Structures are given as C-alpha cells and as structure tokens.
C-alpha cells in the first residue's frame, strides 16, 4: 500500500509553538496520510492534559530560572524536556492510527544505533532495564497522534529538581527517584547525539512506510496556516490553558490505581456537587475530563456518585469500565 507521508523537523525550541504546530497537524492531516514530526523544547516541563501543575512541577522555581510550563493535549504524566531530549509525533488519519507500528519504527531506529531496546507496558520504551522514552496518545474522530520522548543526553539533575513526583507513584514503580528509573541513551552509547537519533528515526520511518519524503524544515508559510498556528500558540501559552483554575475545594480526595493517580476536588452547595475537578496522569485523557460533568449536580453521597460513574461507563470499552469500577469502589470506601 502506498502512503502519503511527510517528515517535518522544526528548529524552534519554544514548547508552546511546537505544541501549537502539533495540534495544527492533527487538525489538518489527510485521512490517508502519516506524518513524522520531530521537535525539541528547551528547559520545559510538559504536563498531561488533566494534571494539576502545582502538584507535578515546582513551577515557581522553573519559571524563575527561565523555564516554561506547557500542557499537552494527551494524557499521562509530567516530563522534563531540554536540548538533550528528542521529541517525536506520529500524526495520521484515524484509520491509520497504529501504535504498535509506530513503536516498531522507534525501536528499529534505536537498535540500528547498536542499543538493545524494548517495550515495557502500554507506553514506555526501555534499554538496560531503564526507561528512555515515554509515550502518550490523542485520538479524535478523524485523526490521531502518538507522541513521545527520547532521552539522549538530558540533564537528569534538572529533571529531578523541577518535577514533583508523588511518593505513591515512586512506590508503584518500585524505584526511589526519577533519576534511578530513567536512562540517557548516551550513557549506553557514549558520544551519541540528538542528531544521530533523529536521523535514525527518520530512516526507520522511511523504511517502514516506503517513504521518499524530504525533510521539511518549516510548515507552509501561507497566511492561513500562519494565523491558525498563531491562534493555537495563544492557547498553549495562556495562563488559562497551562494552569487553569485552582479553586479552594470544600473536599479533596486522592489515591493511586494501576492505571494512574487521581485527585478529585469537590465544591459543594447545599450538600450537592456544584463543581468537580479531576486531576490525573491516566492515559485516557478524554474519560478523565468527562468525570467532572458526570458528577456535577449529584448529591454529595459516595454511593450515588459511584453508581453514577458506573452507569455512565456501561457502554464504554473495557479499559474505561475497569477505570470506572476502580473509581466507584474507591469512592464507596470513603463513606461520605
């Protein structure tokens, strides 16, 4: 099968611009098209779609030292990016969304550099028993993407300094610190550069898709494209998108499940849930986001909220029903 492919490598290291370009590509990818988008950020913490920035990142320290906080469209946890980290995004029409194929492209690239790499769990890639790449997904009706990182020569001290990883998450991973869990590929192959990895990834993509696409340094500079990206940039750079509202909740509960941590804040009025906010590093960003509306307007009663969550998940896929079952059981255990 012949594929319509594009390869884009931007020189910008502004996370808000790079994420704007990513969403622009997601909105405009053709049904039969697959795009490899390669990018880098400098001194940045990127949080998942539903995460609480103040819990995940030492935001004041990051910004006082010239760093940037960014929030992506996909779920998952917080990550640190600098010039020793390579980011990639596979963007395609919905019918071509194939994470296993894309993981294969990445692993083939890393192995071609002489590093034995494999996949761990749903979204991590490892070498030497440690993680060098984490991935997340965004699926829309007509298009989808998978994006991730490759740690090549990232400053792991800065990663540890800026990220605030909960003790519960560290225990669930069986490690004592962020640094002990991850590895730079340059540690396994001294002298390896980000450009080496980028070139290997591009060649692996070309082999997999039979692509002869040239590397585009920038997107088309027509007025319509530029204005669309600039509008998205305004969103990604805004306080509202990056930080969101931080209300004083009447009641807050938090826990951790095998699929991710959850923190729920309830604002109450006359024993009713007038507002609920759900923070999570779970991969299923859309489901987590939907929970706020599911619980809004309900009586503040553990059994009723649990039943509402279960009922709303009846027609959902198995993975969502498992999450709903876990959430319902946890809420019932609170007995409020």
JOVENTA-V237087 format. One record per pair of residues at least 6 apart in sequence whose C-alpha atoms are under 6 Angstrom apart, sorted by the first residue. I is the first residue (numbers start at 1). J is the second residue. D is the distance in whole Angstrom. If there is no record, write none. Layout:
i:I j:J d:D
i:I j:J d:D
This chain:
i:4 j:33 d:5
i:5 j:33 d:6
i:5 j:34 d:5
i:5 j:35 d:6
i:6 j:35 d:5
i:6 j:213 d:6
i:7 j:35 d:6
i:7 j:36 d:5
i:7 j:37 d:6
i:7 j:215 d:5
i:8 j:37 d:5
i:8 j:215 d:6
i:8 j:216 d:5
i:9 j:37 d:6
i:9 j:38 d:5
i:9 j:39 d:6
i:9 j:217 d:5
i:10 j:39 d:6
i:10 j:217 d:5
i:10 j:218 d:6
i:13 j:40 d:5
i:13 j:41 d:4
i:13 j:42 d:5
i:14 j:41 d:6
i:15 j:41 d:5
i:16 j:233 d:6
i:16 j:236 d:5
i:16 j:237 d:6
i:17 j:233 d:6
i:20 j:229 d:6
i:20 j:232 d:5
i:20 j:233 d:5
i:30 j:93 d:6
i:31 j:93 d:4
i:32 j:93 d:6
i:33 j:92 d:6
i:34 j:91 d:6
i:34 j:92 d:4
i:35 j:90 d:6
i:35 j:91 d:5
i:36 j:89 d:6
i:36 j:90 d:5
i:37 j:88 d:6
i:37 j:89 d:5
i:38 j:87 d:6
i:38 j:88 d:5
i:39 j:87 d:5
i:40 j:86 d:6
i:40 j:87 d:6
i:41 j:81 d:6
i:41 j:82 d:6
i:42 j:82 d:4
i:42 j:83 d:5
i:43 j:67 d:5
i:43 j:81 d:6
i:43 j:82 d:5
i:44 j:67 d:5
i:44 j:68 d:5
i:44 j:69 d:6
i:44 j:80 d:6
i:44 j:81 d:5
i:45 j:69 d:5
i:45 j:79 d:6
i:45 j:80 d:5
i:46 j:70 d:5
i:46 j:71 d:5
i:46 j:78 d:6
i:46 j:79 d:5
i:47 j:71 d:5
i:47 j:78 d:4
i:48 j:71 d:6
i:48 j:72 d:6
i:48 j:74 d:6
i:48 j:75 d:5
i:48 j:76 d:5
i:48 j:77 d:5
i:49 j:72 d:6
i:49 j:73 d:5
i:49 j:74 d:5
i:49 j:75 d:5
i:50 j:279 d:5
i:50 j:280 d:5
i:51 j:279 d:5
i:51 j:280 d:5
i:52 j:279 d:6
i:56 j:163 d:6
i:56 j:164 d:5
i:57 j:162 d:6
i:57 j:163 d:5
i:57 j:164 d:5
i:58 j:162 d:5
i:70 j:242 d:6
i:71 j:242 d:5
i:74 j:137 d:5
i:74 j:138 d:5
i:75 j:282 d:6
i:75 j:283 d:4
i:75 j:284 d:6
i:75 j:285 d:4
i:76 j:281 d:4
i:76 j:282 d:5
i:76 j:283 d:5
i:77 j:281 d:5
i:80 j:159 d:6
i:84 j:152 d:6
i:84 j:153 d:4
i:84 j:154 d:4
i:85 j:150 d:6
i:85 j:151 d:5
i:85 j:152 d:6
i:85 j:154 d:6
i:86 j:149 d:6
i:86 j:150 d:5
i:87 j:148 d:6
i:87 j:149 d:5
i:88 j:147 d:6
i:88 j:148 d:6
i:89 j:146 d:6
i:89 j:147 d:4
i:90 j:145 d:5
i:90 j:146 d:5
i:91 j:144 d:6
i:91 j:145 d:4
i:92 j:143 d:6
i:92 j:144 d:6
i:93 j:142 d:6
i:93 j:143 d:4
i:94 j:142 d:5
i:94 j:143 d:4
i:94 j:144 d:5
i:105 j:204 d:6
i:105 j:205 d:6
i:109 j:200 d:5
i:109 j:201 d:5
i:109 j:204 d:5
i:117 j:126 d:6
i:117 j:127 d:5
i:118 j:125 d:6
i:118 j:126 d:5
i:119 j:125 d:4
i:123 j:134 d:6
i:123 j:135 d:5
i:124 j:133 d:6
i:124 j:134 d:5
i:125 j:131 d:6
i:125 j:133 d:5
i:126 j:132 d:6
i:130 j:181 d:6
i:130 j:182 d:5
i:130 j:183 d:6
i:131 j:182 d:5
i:131 j:183 d:6
i:132 j:150 d:6
i:132 j:151 d:5
i:132 j:182 d:6
i:132 j:183 d:5
i:133 j:149 d:5
i:133 j:150 d:5
i:134 j:148 d:5
i:134 j:149 d:6
i:135 j:147 d:6
i:135 j:148 d:4
i:136 j:146 d:6
i:136 j:147 d:6
i:137 j:145 d:6
i:137 j:146 d:5
i:138 j:144 d:6
i:138 j:145 d:5
i:151 j:184 d:5
i:152 j:184 d:5
i:152 j:185 d:5
i:152 j:186 d:5
i:153 j:184 d:5
i:153 j:186 d:6
i:186 j:192 d:5
i:249 j:265 d:6
i:249 j:266 d:6
i:249 j:267 d:5
i:250 j:266 d:6
i:250 j:267 d:5
i:251 j:265 d:6
i:251 j:266 d:5
i:252 j:264 d:6
i:252 j:265 d:4
i:253 j:263 d:6
i:253 j:264 d:5
i:254 j:262 d:5
i:254 j:263 d:4
i:255 j:261 d:6
i:255 j:262 d:6
i:256 j:262 d:6
i:259 j:282 d:6
i:260 j:281 d:6
i:260 j:282 d:5
i:261 j:280 d:5
i:261 j:281 d:6
i:262 j:279 d:6
i:262 j:280 d:5
i:263 j:278 d:6
i:263 j:279 d:5
i:264 j:277 d:6
i:264 j:278 d:5
i:265 j:276 d:6
i:265 j:277 d:5
i:266 j:275 d:6
i:266 j:276 d:5
i:267 j:274 d:6
i:267 j:275 d:5
i:268 j:274 d:5
i:271 j:300 d:6
i:272 j:298 d:6
i:272 j:299 d:4
i:272 j:300 d:5
i:273 j:296 d:5
i:273 j:297 d:5
i:273 j:298 d:6
i:273 j:300 d:6
i:274 j:296 d:6
i:274 j:297 d:6
i:275 j:296 d:6
i:276 j:292 d:5
i:277 j:292 d:6
i:301 j:336 d:6
i:302 j:331 d:5
i:302 j:332 d:5
i:302 j:335 d:6
i:302 j:336 d:5
i:303 j:332 d:6
i:306 j:328 d:4
i:310 j:324 d:6
i:313 j:321 d:6
